[in-house]
Amino acid sequence: NYSTITDYTDADNIWPNTTLGKYIGETMYAMEQTKNYYNTIHNQSGYDSAGYDYKVFLNPGFNNNAYYDLGTHAIAFGGNTNGDSAVVSLDIAGHESTHGMVQFSSNLVYAYQPGALNESFADIFGEMVERHARGSNDWLIGADIYMGAFRNMSNPNQYYQPDTYYGTYWSTSSFDDGGVHTNSGVQNYWFYLLVNGGSGTNDNGYSYTVSGIGYTKARIIAYQTMKGLTSNAGYADAKDLSIAITTTIYGQCSNEVMQVRKAWAAVGVGDPFTPY
């Protein structure tokens, strides 16, 4: 209930050693690190690149979940029945904030494939916030909260997400806005492969080998793709734009372009990879 909020402040940033104090402290830290990541790495100030600042509501009554509110441009972190800070963590703060970045740029429709891309970009940059703050990341979304992880970017199938476009676990249902939290696994795995590399056989029987280009390059490609898509974009559009962006940065015959193309082929988006 936004009309009855309480503003929490502290003169020395040393918060009380209470359940609420810990909740506030965790939130302040996670949002500070998110803001630092986007400012430092992507030179982005606020959600709209023009200083629209971060706003957070702590609502222990909204149990075991978090969300970004399109209307108020604010994040809500829920607690659990004990009043604990159930869902505050670096990757979740980065995830929810990234929905704000999407709203003020590509504004991807929150349904079906555009919605899946929206959710995937939120996961990608949630992990990049975690890496920026800690020096490493685990590719697990929500590993630091009391419920434990619920998505694995390195192995989407572990939590019943597809790692191949229209492959195993791909959702064709209208539930969850057309499976946005499920079908995001495809681009999540694309990004994981682009960073780290990997080999295997996808659900289409296609054998792939991707050589990772590292997170420093991959996050720039993903960021520019996120910002440059149109609101109804699908996976094919994300593939085409990411290849175009990589070509502009590194050149048409670069290794980076080759690995971006290979990673998309690995997750079943577009034709199998063939070199130029």
Salt bridges, closest charged atoms under 4 A:
ASP53 OD1 - LYS35 NZ 3.36
GLU119 OE1 - HIS95 NE2 3.18
GLU119 OE2 - HIS99 NE2 3.11
GLU119 OE2 - HIS181 NE2 3.28
ASP123 OD1 - HIS95 ND1 2.82
ASP123 OD2 - ARG151 NE 2.72
ASP144 OD2 - ARG134 NH2 2.87
ASP176 OD1 - HIS181 ND1 2.93
ASP240 OD1 - LYS239 NZ 2.72
GLU256 OE2 - LYS217 NZ 2.59
